[in-house]
Amino acid sequence: MSDLPRSTTEHSPSYRISATLNDELMNGQRSQVPPSPEGVSLTLPEPVFPQKPKLYAAPDEAYLPKDGKRHWTAPQIFHSMKGWMFPYFRSRLLPGEFHPVIAYLFNEWKCNLDCNYCWAYDNRVSGMTEDIARRSIDWLHSTTCRVLALMGGEVLLRPRFAHKVIYYAAKRGFWVYLPTSDYLVASANPNGLCMRSFAPRICSYPVELRAVPRPSKV
């Protein structure tokens, strides 16, 4: 056992980041969003689901490598290069200093969990609107950025909204990264949010998808 002094629960804060950063995140001044240039709030298009019916209905075994090794076609390699490699080289070669490769879009602030190490627990804050989401994606598309990570809160609190954001971003040429606690994946799937519905534009899930439904609240 370590001989270092241990802090007691009585004196420990309810969060695991610095007090200054926590105060800034919770009480800091928020930027003011300018009105839409057209004077009308923009909306996101309704996703087409499934986009690839053949992939959606086919068994996974048909797409697994037969010899234990992955084999990439030329179009798949070029597709990956457009998401990461080309934006990186543009960011290094173009003049100026602002050339992002990846952006984090906070579509939700609320969360169905209450982890003591996370600052995103203020469920009074409303999530992103379709107008802000679309304008943000359009603006990011004007830069070198071609990788978009949804962030929260829990990004699947509004699965229909997340579906719309991912669909629109994918149509604009973005790779989409979808982090989730996994608790709402089962409940989100009936609403049309699944990996195959966006194939091949979602690049990864940072969680293991389980077949057993899990509770939405703990």
LOGU-741997 format. One record per residue: residue in one letter; x, y, z of N, C-alpha, C in turn; residue number from 0. Coordinates in steps of 0.05 Angstrom, whole numbers. Example, Ala and Ser with C-alpha at 12.3 -4.5 7.8 and 13.67 -1.06 7.14 Angstrom:
# LOGU-741997
(pt 'a', (264, -114, 156), (246, -90, 156), (264, -66, 156), 0)
(pt 's', (257, -45, 142), (273, -21, 143), (258, 1, 157), 1)
This chain:
# LOGU-741997
(pt 'm', (17, -24, 0), (0, 0, 0), (18, 25, 0), 0)
(pt 's', (8, 46, -13), (24, 70, -14), (22, 84, 13), 1)
(pt 'd', (45, 98, 20), (46, 114, 44), (37, 142, 40), 2)
(pt 'l', (30, 149, 15), (22, 177, 9), (-5, 183, 23), 3)
(pt 'p', (-8, 207, 33), (-33, 214, 46), (-57, 212, 27), 4)
(pt 'r', (-79, 202, 37), (-103, 199, 22), (-124, 220, 29), 5)
(pt 's', (-137, 231, 10), (-158, 251, 16), (-183, 236, 23), 6)
(pt 't', (-198, 246, 41), (-223, 233, 49), (-245, 243, 31), 7)
(pt 't', (-267, 227, 30), (-290, 235, 14), (-302, 261, 24), 8)
(pt 'e', (-298, 266, 50), (-309, 290, 62), (-298, 316, 50), 9)
(pt 'h', (-272, 314, 42), (-258, 338, 31), (-255, 337, 1), 10)
(pt 's', (-263, 316, -12), (-260, 314, -40), (-282, 327, -55), 11)
(pt 'p', (-276, 342, -77), (-297, 354, -93), (-313, 333, -108), 12)
(pt 's', (-336, 340, -118), (-353, 321, -132), (-345, 317, -161), 13)
(pt 'y', (-323, 330, -169), (-314, 327, -196), (-284, 323, -195), 14)
(pt 'r', (-272, 313, -217), (-243, 307, -217), (-228, 324, -236), 15)
(pt 'i', (-236, 349, -240), (-220, 368, -255), (-216, 392, -237), 16)
(pt 's', (-199, 410, -246), (-192, 433, -229), (-217, 450, -224), 17)
(pt 'a', (-217, 462, -200), (-240, 479, -193), (-244, 502, -213), 18)
(pt 't', (-222, 513, -222), (-224, 536, -241), (-237, 527, -267), 19)
(pt 'l', (-228, 504, -278), (-239, 493, -303), (-268, 485, -300), 20)
(pt 'n', (-275, 473, -277), (-303, 465, -272), (-321, 490, -271), 21)
(pt 'd', (-311, 511, -258), (-327, 536, -257), (-331, 548, -284), 22)
(pt 'e', (-310, 548, -300), (-312, 559, -327), (-331, 544, -345), 23)
(pt 'l', (-330, 517, -343), (-348, 501, -359), (-377, 504, -350), 24)
(pt 'm', (-382, 507, -324), (-409, 508, -314), (-421, 536, -314), 25)
(pt 'n', (-404, 556, -309), (-414, 583, -305), (-402, 603, -324), 26)
(pt 'g', (-385, 594, -342), (-372, 613, -360), (-391, 626, -380), 27)
(pt 'q', (-382, 648, -391), (-399, 662, -410), (-401, 647, -437), 28)
(pt 'r', (-424, 643, -447), (-428, 629, -472), (-428, 649, -495), 29)
(pt 's', (-417, 640, -518), (-416, 657, -541), (-445, 661, -552), 30)
(pt 'q', (-449, 684, -564), (-474, 691, -576), (-475, 683, -605), 31)
(pt 'v', (-495, 667, -612), (-497, 657, -640), (-511, 678, -657), 32)
(pt 'p', (-499, 687, -679), (-512, 706, -696), (-536, 693, -710), 33)
(pt 'p', (-556, 709, -716), (-580, 698, -730), (-573, 687, -757), 34)
(pt 's', (-590, 670, -767), (-586, 659, -794), (-587, 680, -815), 35)
(pt 'p', (-568, 680, -834), (-567, 701, -855), (-594, 703, -870), 36)
(pt 'e', (-608, 681, -874), (-633, 682, -888), (-656, 691, -871), 37)
(pt 'g', (-651, 693, -845), (-673, 701, -826), (-691, 679, -819), 38)
(pt 'v', (-687, 655, -830), (-703, 631, -824), (-685, 609, -813), 39)
(pt 's', (-694, 596, -792), (-678, 575, -780), (-675, 552, -800), 40)
(pt 'l', (-651, 542, -804), (-646, 520, -822), (-654, 493, -808), 41)
(pt 't', (-660, 474, -824), (-666, 447, -814), (-648, 426, -827), 42)
(pt 'l', (-647, 403, -816), (-631, 381, -827), (-649, 363, -843), 43)
(pt 'p', (-639, 352, -865), (-656, 335, -882), (-662, 309, -867), 44)
(pt 'e', (-685, 297, -874), (-692, 271, -862), (-674, 249, -873), 45)
(pt 'p', (-662, 233, -856), (-644, 212, -865), (-659, 191, -881), 46)
(pt 'v', (-646, 180, -901), (-656, 157, -915), (-647, 132, -901), 47)
(pt 'f', (-665, 115, -893), (-658, 91, -878), (-674, 67, -888), 48)
(pt 'p', (-659, 45, -893), (-630, 43, -894), (-619, 53, -921), 49)
(pt 'q', (-596, 65, -920), (-584, 75, -944), (-574, 53, -962), 50)
(pt 'k', (-565, 31, -949), (-554, 8, -963), (-570, -17, -953), 51)
(pt 'p', (-593, -22, -965), (-610, -44, -956), (-595, -71, -957), 52)
(pt 'k', (-577, -74, -977), (-563, -99, -979), (-545, -104, -955), 53)
(pt 'l', (-532, -83, -946), (-515, -86, -922), (-531, -90, -897), 54)
(pt 'y', (-554, -77, -896), (-571, -77, -872), (-583, -105, -867), 55)
(pt 'a', (-590, -119, -889), (-603, -144, -886), (-584, -168, -887), 56)
(pt 'a', (-560, -164, -896), (-541, -186, -900), (-529, -195, -874), 57)
(pt 'p', (-523, -221, -871), (-509, -230, -846), (-481, -219, -845), 58)
(pt 'd', (-470, -215, -821), (-443, -204, -818), (-422, -223, -830), 59)
(pt 'e', (-428, -249, -828), (-408, -269, -837), (-400, -265, -866), 60)
(pt 'a', (-419, -255, -882), (-414, -252, -911), (-392, -231, -916), 61)
(pt 'y', (-387, -213, -897), (-368, -191, -900), (-343, -194, -884), 62)
(pt 'l', (-341, -217, -869), (-317, -222, -854), (-296, -234, -872), 63)
(pt 'p', (-270, -228, -867), (-248, -240, -884), (-247, -270, -880), 64)
(pt 'k', (-244, -284, -902), (-244, -313, -901), (-217, -324, -892), 65)
(pt 'd', (-196, -310, -896), (-169, -320, -888), (-159, -307, -862), 66)
(pt 'g', (-176, -292, -848), (-167, -280, -823), (-153, -253, -827), 67)
(pt 'k', (-151, -244, -852), (-138, -218, -858), (-157, -199, -872), 68)
(pt 'r', (-155, -174, -866), (-172, -154, -879), (-160, -147, -906), 69)
(pt 'h', (-177, -143, -926), (-169, -136, -953), (-184, -111, -961), 70)
(pt 'w', (-170, -90, -968), (-182, -64, -974), (-181, -60, -1004), 71)
(pt 't', (-204, -52, -1015), (-205, -45, -1044), (-194, -17, -1048), 72)
(pt 'a', (-188, -11, -1073), (-178, 16, -1080), (-198, 38, -1072), 73)
(pt 'p', (-224, 35, -1078), (-243, 56, -1069), (-244, 59, -1039), 74)
(pt 'q', (-241, 38, -1024), (-241, 40, -995), (-217, 55, -985), 75)
(pt 'i', (-194, 49, -997), (-169, 63, -989), (-171, 93, -995), 76)
(pt 'f', (-182, 99, -1019), (-185, 127, -1027), (-205, 142, -1009), 77)
(pt 'h', (-226, 128, -1001), (-246, 139, -983), (-233, 146, -956), 78)
(pt 's', (-216, 129, -945), (-203, 134, -920), (-183, 157, -923), 79)
(pt 'm', (-170, 159, -945), (-151, 181, -949), (-165, 207, -950), 80)
(pt 'k', (-189, 208, -961), (-204, 234, -962), (-212, 243, -934), 81)
(pt 'g', (-216, 224, -915), (-224, 231, -889), (-202, 241, -871), 82)
(pt 'w', (-178, 229, -874), (-156, 236, -856), (-131, 247, -870), 83)
(pt 'm', (-122, 233, -890), (-96, 239, -902), (-97, 266, -918), 84)
(pt 'f', (-116, 269, -936), (-117, 294, -951), (-122, 318, -934), 85)
(pt 'p', (-140, 318, -915), (-143, 341, -897), (-117, 348, -881), 86)
(pt 'y', (-103, 327, -873), (-78, 332, -858), (-58, 346, -876), 87)
(pt 'f', (-54, 337, -900), (-34, 350, -918), (-43, 378, -925), 88)
(pt 'r', (-69, 382, -929), (-79, 410, -934), (-73, 428, -910), 89)
(pt 's', (-76, 417, -886), (-72, 433, -862), (-42, 441, -859), 90)
(pt 'r', (-24, 424, -870), (4, 430, -868), (14, 448, -891), 91)
(pt 'l', (1, 447, -914), (11, 460, -937), (-2, 487, -943), 92)
(pt 'l', (-27, 490, -936), (-41, 515, -941), (-31, 538, -924), 93)
(pt 'p', (-31, 562, -934), (-22, 585, -917), (-42, 591, -895), 94)
(pt 'g', (-33, 604, -874), (-50, 610, -852), (-46, 590, -829), 95)
(pt 'e', (-60, 595, -807), (-57, 579, -783), (-81, 562, -776), 96)
(pt 'f', (-104, 568, -787), (-128, 554, -779), (-136, 534, -801), 97)
(pt 'h', (-127, 509, -797), (-133, 487, -816), (-139, 462, -800), 98)
(pt 'p', (-163, 460, -787), (-169, 437, -770), (-172, 412, -787), 99)
(pt 'v', (-166, 389, -775), (-171, 363, -787), (-195, 350, -775), 100)
(pt 'i', (-199, 353, -748), (-221, 341, -734), (-235, 362, -717), 101)
(pt 'a', (-261, 361, -715), (-276, 380, -698), (-295, 364, -680), 102)
(pt 'y', (-301, 376, -657), (-319, 363, -637), (-344, 380, -636), 103)
(pt 'l', (-366, 367, -643), (-392, 380, -644), (-409, 371, -620), 104)
(pt 'f', (-412, 389, -601), (-427, 382, -576), (-457, 384, -582), 105)
(pt 'n', (-469, 362, -591), (-497, 362, -598), (-514, 359, -573), 106)
(pt 'e', (-503, 350, -550), (-518, 347, -526), (-501, 356, -502), 107)
(pt 'w', (-514, 368, -482), (-501, 374, -457), (-512, 356, -435), 108)
(pt 'k', (-536, 346, -438), (-548, 329, -418), (-536, 301, -420), 109)
(pt 'c', (-540, 286, -398), (-531, 258, -397), (-549, 242, -379), 110)
(pt 'n', (-553, 217, -386), (-569, 199, -370), (-554, 187, -347), 111)
(pt 'l', (-527, 192, -347), (-510, 182, -325), (-501, 206, -308), 112)
(pt 'd', (-490, 199, -285), (-480, 220, -267), (-453, 211, -256), 113)
(pt 'c', (-433, 211, -273), (-406, 203, -266), (-392, 225, -251), 114)
(pt 'n', (-378, 219, -229), (-367, 240, -212), (-342, 252, -224), 115)
(pt 'y', (-331, 240, -245), (-307, 252, -258), (-314, 270, -282), 116)
(pt 'c', (-340, 272, -289), (-348, 286, -313), (-362, 312, -306), 117)
(pt 'w', (-357, 333, -321), (-369, 359, -316), (-396, 362, -331), 118)
(pt 'a', (-402, 344, -349), (-426, 346, -365), (-450, 334, -351), 119)
(pt 'y', (-458, 346, -329), (-480, 334, -313), (-502, 355, -308), 120)
(pt 'd', (-501, 378, -322), (-521, 398, -318), (-544, 393, -338), 121)
(pt 'n', (-564, 379, -329), (-586, 371, -347), (-606, 394, -352), 122)
(pt 'r', (-600, 418, -343), (-617, 441, -349), (-611, 453, -376), 123)
(pt 'v', (-588, 447, -387), (-579, 459, -412), (-591, 444, -436), 124)
(pt 's', (-604, 458, -453), (-616, 445, -477), (-595, 436, -496), 125)
(pt 'g', (-602, 417, -512), (-584, 407, -533), (-583, 425, -557), 126)
(pt 'm', (-566, 419, -576), (-563, 435, -600), (-588, 433, -618), 127)
(pt 't', (-593, 455, -632), (-616, 456, -650), (-606, 447, -678), 128)
(pt 'e', (-626, 441, -695), (-619, 433, -722), (-606, 457, -737), 129)
(pt 'd', (-615, 481, -732), (-604, 504, -745), (-574, 507, -739), 130)
(pt 'i', (-567, 505, -713), (-539, 508, -705), (-522, 485, -716), 131)
(pt 'a', (-533, 460, -715), (-519, 437, -725), (-512, 440, -755), 132)
(pt 'r', (-532, 448, -770), (-528, 450, -799), (-508, 473, -806), 133)
(pt 'r', (-511, 496, -793), (-493, 518, -798), (-465, 511, -789), 134)
(pt 's', (-462, 496, -767), (-436, 488, -758), (-422, 470, -778), 135)
(pt 'i', (-437, 450, -788), (-426, 431, -807), (-419, 445, -833), 136)
(pt 'd', (-436, 464, -842), (-430, 479, -867), (-405, 495, -863), 137)
(pt 'w', (-402, 508, -840), (-378, 525, -835), (-353, 508, -834), 138)
(pt 'l', (-355, 485, -820), (-332, 467, -818), (-324, 457, -846), 139)
(pt 'h', (-344, 452, -863), (-338, 443, -890), (-322, 463, -906), 140)
(pt 's', (-325, 489, -899), (-310, 510, -913), (-280, 510, -905), 141)
(pt 't', (-273, 495, -884), (-246, 492, -876), (-234, 466, -885), 142)
(pt 't', (-211, 459, -875), (-198, 433, -883), (-210, 410, -867), 143)
(pt 'c', (-227, 415, -847), (-237, 394, -830), (-255, 375, -845), 144)
(pt 'r', (-250, 349, -842), (-266, 328, -854), (-272, 305, -835), 145)
(pt 'v', (-266, 309, -809), (-273, 289, -789), (-289, 303, -767), 146)
(pt 'l', (-313, 292, -761), (-330, 304, -742), (-337, 285, -720), 147)
(pt 'a', (-332, 293, -695), (-337, 276, -672), (-361, 289, -656), 148)
(pt 'l', (-382, 274, -653), (-404, 283, -636), (-396, 280, -607), 149)
(pt 'm', (-403, 300, -591), (-395, 300, -563), (-419, 308, -545), 150)
(pt 'g', (-416, 302, -519), (-437, 310, -500), (-425, 313, -472), 151)
(pt 'g', (-441, 308, -453), (-466, 294, -451), (-466, 267, -466), 152)
(pt 'e', (-490, 255, -467), (-494, 230, -482), (-505, 237, -509), 153)
(pt 'v', (-491, 230, -530), (-498, 238, -557), (-523, 224, -567), 154)
(pt 'l', (-531, 202, -554), (-555, 187, -563), (-580, 193, -547), 155)
(pt 'l', (-580, 215, -532), (-604, 222, -517), (-627, 228, -537), 156)
(pt 'r', (-620, 240, -559), (-640, 245, -580), (-631, 230, -605), 157)
(pt 'p', (-637, 204, -607), (-627, 189, -630), (-635, 199, -657), 158)
(pt 'r', (-660, 209, -659), (-668, 219, -685), (-651, 244, -693), 159)
(pt 'f', (-645, 261, -674), (-629, 284, -680), (-601, 276, -687), 160)
(pt 'a', (-589, 257, -672), (-562, 247, -678), (-562, 235, -706), 161)
(pt 'h', (-583, 220, -713), (-584, 208, -739), (-583, 230, -761), 162)
(pt 'k', (-598, 251, -757), (-599, 273, -777), (-572, 286, -779), 163)
(pt 'v', (-559, 291, -757), (-532, 304, -757), (-512, 287, -772), 164)
(pt 'i', (-512, 261, -766), (-492, 243, -779), (-498, 240, -808), 165)
(pt 'y', (-524, 238, -815), (-532, 236, -843), (-523, 260, -859), 166)
(pt 'y', (-528, 284, -849), (-521, 308, -863), (-491, 311, -865), 167)
(pt 'a', (-477, 306, -843), (-448, 308, -844), (-435, 288, -863), 168)
(pt 'a', (-446, 264, -864), (-435, 244, -882), (-440, 253, -911), 169)
(pt 'k', (-463, 264, -917), (-469, 273, -944), (-450, 297, -952), 170)
(pt 'r', (-440, 311, -932), (-422, 333, -938), (-393, 323, -939), 171)
(pt 'g', (-389, 298, -936), (-362, 286, -940), (-346, 282, -914), 172)
(pt 'f', (-359, 284, -891), (-345, 280, -866), (-345, 251, -858), 173)
(pt 'w', (-323, 243, -845), (-322, 219, -829), (-335, 227, -802), 174)
(pt 'v', (-351, 209, -791), (-365, 216, -765), (-356, 196, -744), 175)
(pt 'y', (-348, 208, -721), (-340, 192, -698), (-362, 194, -677), 176)
(pt 'l', (-372, 171, -668), (-395, 171, -650), (-387, 158, -623), 177)
(pt 'p', (-380, 174, -603), (-374, 163, -577), (-400, 161, -560), 178)
(pt 't', (-402, 140, -546), (-427, 136, -530), (-420, 118, -506), 179)
(pt 's', (-435, 121, -484), (-432, 105, -460), (-442, 77, -465), 180)
(pt 'd', (-457, 72, -487), (-468, 46, -494), (-495, 40, -481), 181)
(pt 'y', (-503, 56, -461), (-527, 50, -447), (-552, 54, -464), 182)
(pt 'l', (-551, 72, -483), (-575, 78, -499), (-574, 66, -527), 183)
(pt 'v', (-554, 50, -533), (-551, 39, -560), (-575, 22, -567), 184)
(pt 'a', (-583, 5, -548), (-606, -14, -554), (-632, 2, -559), 185)
(pt 's', (-636, 23, -543), (-661, 39, -547), (-659, 56, -571), 186)
(pt 'a', (-635, 63, -580), (-632, 80, -604), (-635, 65, -630), 187)
(pt 'n', (-629, 39, -630), (-630, 24, -655), (-658, 22, -667), 188)
(pt 'p', (-679, 19, -651), (-706, 19, -664), (-713, 45, -679), 189)
(pt 'n', (-699, 67, -672), (-704, 92, -685), (-688, 95, -711), 190)
(pt 'g', (-673, 74, -718), (-658, 75, -743), (-629, 83, -740), 191)
(pt 'l', (-619, 84, -715), (-591, 92, -712), (-575, 67, -708), 192)
(pt 'c', (-560, 60, -729), (-543, 36, -727), (-520, 40, -746), 193)
(pt 'm', (-500, 23, -743), (-476, 26, -759), (-481, 24, -788), 194)
(pt 'r', (-498, 4, -796), (-502, -1, -825), (-517, 21, -838), 195)
(pt 's', (-533, 37, -823), (-548, 58, -836), (-531, 80, -847), 196)
(pt 'f', (-506, 83, -836), (-488, 104, -846), (-464, 92, -861), 197)
(pt 'a', (-463, 66, -864), (-440, 54, -876), (-435, 67, -903), 198)
(pt 'p', (-409, 73, -910), (-386, 68, -894), (-375, 94, -881), 199)
(pt 'r', (-392, 112, -872), (-383, 139, -864), (-376, 140, -834), 200)
(pt 'i', (-388, 124, -817), (-380, 124, -789), (-355, 108, -786), 201)
(pt 'c', (-334, 120, -775), (-308, 107, -775), (-305, 88, -751), 202)
(pt 's', (-318, 93, -729), (-313, 75, -706), (-332, 81, -683), 203)
(pt 'y', (-337, 61, -668), (-350, 63, -642), (-329, 59, -620), 204)
(pt 'p', (-327, 76, -601), (-307, 72, -580), (-317, 54, -557), 205)
(pt 'v', (-337, 38, -563), (-348, 20, -543), (-353, -6, -556), 206)
(pt 'e', (-356, -27, -540), (-364, -53, -550), (-394, -54, -551), 207)
(pt 'l', (-405, -60, -574), (-434, -61, -576), (-444, -88, -566), 208)
(pt 'r', (-462, -88, -548), (-472, -112, -535), (-500, -118, -545), 209)
(pt 'a', (-506, -144, -548), (-532, -152, -557), (-553, -151, -535), 210)
(pt 'v', (-544, -152, -510), (-563, -152, -487), (-571, -123, -481), 211)
(pt 'p', (-597, -117, -480), (-606, -90, -474), (-596, -82, -446), 212)
(pt 'r', (-589, -56, -443), (-580, -46, -418), (-598, -24, -408), 213)
(pt 'p', (-600, -19, -382), (-618, 1, -372), (-610, 29, -382), 214)
(pt 's', (-630, 47, -385), (-624, 74, -394), (-616, 92, -371), 215)
(pt 'k', (-621, 84, -347), (-613, 99, -324), (-600, 82, -303), 216)
(pt 'v', (-581, 93, -289), (-568, 79, -267), (-567, 98, -243), 217)
